[in-house]
């Protein structure tokens, strides 16, 4: 049997007045995948999710569900359900009644019997780990429990696609961590397509099979999480995803997919992300690529400003003659210490320094 739940987006645009929210978005979301839309506030990710759901209409473009054009279908006729940031549970209904609500509002001919409704409600409560809480009211639940109820309610009609609009952002850190693991488990158990909107890169990278990075209504890159982190395709993606130091340098030569660079008097080879010989470049170096080197012999010299403890490592923020630099070490280094900073002969990614879509030009992105 062919898997269902594929979503296609073709040349979708959307503007509010003169402000473009989405600019010619093309996207394929495979059936059964866990796909995350990642980007800063106002980048268009929630607008795109609402257009997929049918809650907003695109100015131009087409939305497909398993190859069928559903652009003009109302939300209730799409094989999708949505979980919002705010749980929107009915306060006068029990947990079980909230979960079963979608079955009671189905067209009469499609409405299940009382026995089937009870069975499916129990199945959903078990799926989200709330079997013993069916008789409680929303006011008696924690935030994490309420969001689990919202997920169960959205899944009870067995949609081919579950749309999740920042469902964890209102929860505290520990609950967010536990619930994202629960979402991953539920996805693996059901095989339903999940489309997850978030501004939190840890969430997107840890649970997704595919990530789409958005910036000002444009999809910058769509790839698996490791590729997004290790090989960001644009300067914006490089700055937005993960921590990194950016140094300005000069391209000495381009050979295949490598660029020979000079940064602060140091020559090395970086991955070429669209640079030309002789041009200025912005070079991304991840903290884990850098290490403490001898302060003699041509290494970059930096003065430690802060030393922060992250459990398995210490992160140093240093000031160098070419700007701030962040690196990770095993042992603490006192602020004010002068250190040498080294990196391999093949490290980093080189981007065009004048990329107009990169936004602001911070030396360090966290």
C-alpha positions in Angstrom: 0.0 0.0 0.0 1.3 3.4 -0.9 2.2 5.6 2.0 0.0 8.7 2.4 0.8 12.1 3.9 3.1 13.7 1.2 2.7 17.4 1.1 3.7 19.5 -2.0 4.1 23.3 -2.1 4.5 24.9 -5.5 5.6 28.5 -5.9 3.6 29.8 -2.9 3.6 33.5 -2.2 1.8 35.5 0.5 1.9 39.2 1.3 0.3 41.3 3.9 -0.1 44.7 2.4 3.4 45.5 0.9 5.2 43.2 3.3 6.0 39.8 1.7 5.5 36.9 4.1 6.4 34.1 1.7 8.4 34.4 -1.5 8.0 31.7 -4.1 8.2 28.7 -1.7 8.7 25.3 -3.3 8.9 22.4 -0.9 8.3 18.6 -0.9 7.5 16.9 2.4 7.8 13.1 2.0 5.0 10.9 3.4 5.7 9.7 6.9 8.6 12.1 7.5 9.2 14.3 10.5 9.8 17.7 8.9 10.6 20.9 10.8 10.4 24.5 9.6 13.0 26.4 11.5 13.6 30.1 11.5 13.4 33.4 13.6 10.2 35.1 14.5 8.5 36.7 11.6 10.3 34.6 8.9 7.0 33.2 7.5 7.1 29.7 8.9 3.7 29.9 10.8 2.2 31.6 7.7 3.3 28.6 5.6 1.8 26.2 8.1 -1.5 28.0 8.1 -1.6 27.9 4.3 -0.9 24.2 4.4 -3.8 23.8 6.9 -6.2 25.9 4.9 -6.4 28.6 7.6 -4.8 31.2 5.2 -5.0 31.4 1.4 -1.9 31.9 -0.7 -1.7 34.8 -3.0 -0.3 32.5 -5.7 0.8 28.9 -5.8 -0.6 25.4 -5.2 -0.8 23.1 -2.1 -0.8 19.3 -2.8 -1.8 16.4 -0.6 -0.5 13.1 -2.0 -0.5 14.8 -5.4 -4.0 16.2 -5.2 -4.5 19.9 -5.5 -6.2 21.0 -2.2 -5.5 24.8 -2.5 -9.1 25.7 -2.5 -10.3 23.1 0.0 -11.5 24.4 3.4 -9.6 23.1 6.5 -12.2 20.6 7.5 -11.9 18.9 4.1 -8.1 18.5 4.2 -6.6 15.3 5.6 -4.6 17.3 8.2 -5.0 18.3 11.8 -3.2 21.0 13.8 -1.8 21.5 17.3 -1.3 25.1 18.3 1.1 26.7 20.7 -1.8 27.4 23.1 -3.6 24.1 23.9 -7.1 25.5 23.3 -8.7 22.7 25.3 -12.4 23.0 26.2 -12.4 23.8 30.0 -15.8 22.3 30.7 -14.9 18.9 29.1 -12.9 16.1 30.7 -9.7 15.0 29.1 -11.4 12.1 27.5 -14.1 14.2 26.0 -11.6 16.7 24.7 -9.7 13.9 23.0 -12.9 12.5 21.5 -14.3 15.8 20.3 -13.2 15.4 16.7 -15.1 12.1 16.5 -18.4 13.6 17.8 -18.3 16.4 15.2 -17.7 14.2 12.2 -20.5 13.9 9.6 -23.2 11.6 10.9 -22.4 8.9 8.3 -18.8 8.9 9.3 -19.4 9.1 13.0 -18.1 6.0 14.9 -20.3 4.2 17.3 -20.1 4.9 21.1 -18.1 1.8 21.6 -15.6 2.6 18.8 -15.3 6.2 20.1 -14.5 5.0 23.6 -12.0 2.5 22.2 -10.2 5.1 20.0 -10.2 7.6 22.9 -8.5 5.0 25.2 -6.0 4.2 22.4 -5.1 7.9 22.1 -4.8 8.4 25.8 -2.5 5.4 26.0 -0.4 6.7 23.1 0.3 10.0 24.9 0.7 8.4 28.3 -2.4 9.8 29.9 -4.4 6.6 30.4 -5.3 7.4 34.1 -6.2 11.1 33.5 -9.3 10.7 31.2 -11.6 11.9 33.9 -9.7 15.1 34.8 -10.5 18.6 33.6 -7.9 20.8 31.8 -7.6 23.0 34.9 -6.2 20.0 36.7 -3.4 19.3 34.2 0.2 20.6 34.0 1.2 22.4 30.8 2.9 19.2 29.4 -0.1 17.1 30.1 -2.4 19.6 28.4 -0.2 19.6 25.3 -0.3 15.8 25.2 -4.1 16.1 25.3 -4.0 18.5 22.4 -1.8 16.1 20.4 -4.1 13.2 21.2 -7.2 15.2 20.1 -5.5 16.1 16.8 -4.5 12.5 16.1 -7.8 10.8 16.9 -9.3 11.4 13.5 -6.2 9.7 12.0 -5.0 12.5 9.8 -2.4 11.8 7.2 -0.5 14.9 8.3 -0.1 16.5 11.8 0.8 20.2 11.8 2.4 21.5 15.0 2.8 25.2 15.5 5.5 25.8 18.1 3.8 23.3 20.5 6.6 23.3 23.1 7.5 26.9 23.3 5.2 27.7 26.3 6.7 24.9 28.4 9.7 24.9 30.7 13.0 23.4 29.6 12.6 19.9 31.3 9.0 19.5 30.1 10.0 20.6 26.5 12.8 18.0 26.5 10.5 15.2 27.7 7.7 16.1 25.3 9.9 16.4 22.2 11.0 12.8 22.9 7.4 11.8 23.3 6.6 13.4 19.9 9.4 11.5 18.3 8.2 8.2 19.9 4.6 8.9 18.7 5.8 9.7 15.2 7.8 6.5 15.0 4.9 4.5 16.3 2.2 6.0 14.0 4.2 6.9 10.9 2.1 10.0 10.4 3.7 12.9 8.6 4.6 15.6 11.1 5.2 19.2 10.1 6.7 21.0 13.1 7.3 24.7 13.3 9.9 26.0 15.7 12.4 28.8 16.3 14.5 26.4 18.5 17.3 24.8 16.6 17.9 22.2 19.3 14.3 21.0 18.8 14.5 21.0 15.0 17.9 19.2 14.9 17.2 16.6 17.5 13.9 15.1 16.3 13.6 15.9 12.6 14.4 13.8 9.6 14.3 16.9 7.4 14.7 20.6 8.3 13.7 23.6 6.2 15.5 26.9 7.3 13.4 30.0 6.6 14.5 33.6 6.4 12.3 36.5 5.4 9.8 34.3 3.6 12.4 32.4 1.7 13.4 28.7 2.2 17.2 29.0 2.6 17.9 25.3 2.7 16.2 22.0 3.1 18.2 19.0 4.3 18.7 16.4 7.0 19.8 17.9 10.4 23.5 16.8 10.1 23.8 18.5 6.7 22.1 21.7 8.0 24.6 21.9 10.9 27.8 20.6 9.1 27.3 22.1 5.7 24.9 25.1 5.9 24.2 26.1 2.4 23.9 29.9 2.9 25.5 32.4 5.1 22.2 33.0 6.9 21.8 29.3 7.7 25.4 29.2 8.9 24.7 32.1 11.3 21.3 30.9 12.5 22.0 27.2 13.1 24.6 26.3 15.8 27.3 28.4 17.4 30.2 29.6 15.3 32.9 32.2 14.8 33.0 34.2 11.6 36.3 35.6 10.3 36.8 37.8 7.3 39.5 36.6 4.9 40.6 36.5 1.3 40.2 33.7 -1.2 43.6 32.7 -2.6 42.4 30.0 -5.0 39.3 27.8 -5.7 39.9 24.1 -6.4 36.8 22.0 -7.0 34.7 22.3 -3.8 37.6 23.7 -1.8 38.8 27.3 -1.3 42.3 28.2 -0.3 42.0 31.1 2.2 44.1 33.5 4.2 42.6 34.7 7.5 44.7 36.7 10.0 47.9 35.6 8.2 46.9 31.9 8.4 46.5 29.9 5.2 44.1 26.9 5.1 41.5 25.2 3.0 37.8 25.5 3.6 34.7 24.2 1.9 33.6 26.5 -0.9 30.1 27.8 -0.5 30.1 30.1 -3.5 33.3 32.2 -3.4 35.6 33.5 -6.1 39.3 33.8 -6.3 40.6 37.1 -4.9 37.3 38.0 -3.3 36.6 38.7 0.4 34.9 35.9 2.3 33.2 35.2 5.6 34.5 31.9 7.0 32.5 29.9 9.5 34.5 28.0 12.1 32.6 25.9 14.6 33.8 25.9 18.3 34.6 22.2 18.1 37.0 22.8 15.1 39.1 25.2 17.2 41.6 24.4 19.9 44.1 26.0 22.2 47.5 26.2 20.5 50.9 27.6 21.3 50.9 31.4 21.5 54.0 31.3 19.5 54.6 30.2 15.9 51.9 32.1 14.0 48.7 30.9 15.7 45.9 33.4 16.2 46.3 35.1 19.6 43.2 35.7 21.8 42.5 36.9 25.3 39.9 35.0 27.2 36.9 37.1 28.2 34.6 34.5 29.6 34.8 30.8 30.5 31.4 29.1 30.7 30.7 25.5 32.0 28.4 23.3 29.9 28.9 20.0 31.7 31.0 18.0 29.2 33.1 21.0 28.1 34.0 24.7 28.8 33.3 27.3 26.2 35.7 30.2 25.9 34.8 33.6 24.5 38.0 35.3 23.4 38.9 38.6 21.7 41.4 38.4 18.9 42.8 41.0 16.5 40.3 40.0 13.9 37.3 39.8 16.2 35.6 37.6 18.8 36.2 33.9 18.7 34.5 31.0 20.6 36.1 27.6 21.2 35.5 24.6 23.5 38.0 23.1 25.8 38.1 20.3 28.5 39.6 22.4 31.3 38.7 25.9 32.5 40.9 28.9 31.5 40.9 32.0 33.6 39.5 35.2 32.1 42.4 37.5 31.1 44.6 34.6 30.0 46.2 35.0 26.6 46.0 31.9 24.5 46.9 30.7 20.9 43.9 29.5 18.8 44.6 26.9 16.2 42.5 25.0 13.7 43.1 22.2 11.1 44.5 22.9 7.7 41.1 21.9 6.3 38.3 23.5 8.3 35.4 25.8 8.1 33.1 26.9 5.3 33.7 30.0 3.1 30.8 32.2 2.0 30.6 35.4 -0.1 31.2 38.3 2.3 28.6 40.5 0.6 25.7 38.0 0.6 22.7 40.4 0.7 20.4 37.9 2.4 22.7 37.2 5.3 21.3 40.0 7.5 23.4 41.5 10.2 27.1 40.5 10.3 27.9 39.3 13.8 31.3 37.9 14.5 29.8 35.3 16.7 26.5 33.5 16.5 25.2 31.4 19.4 
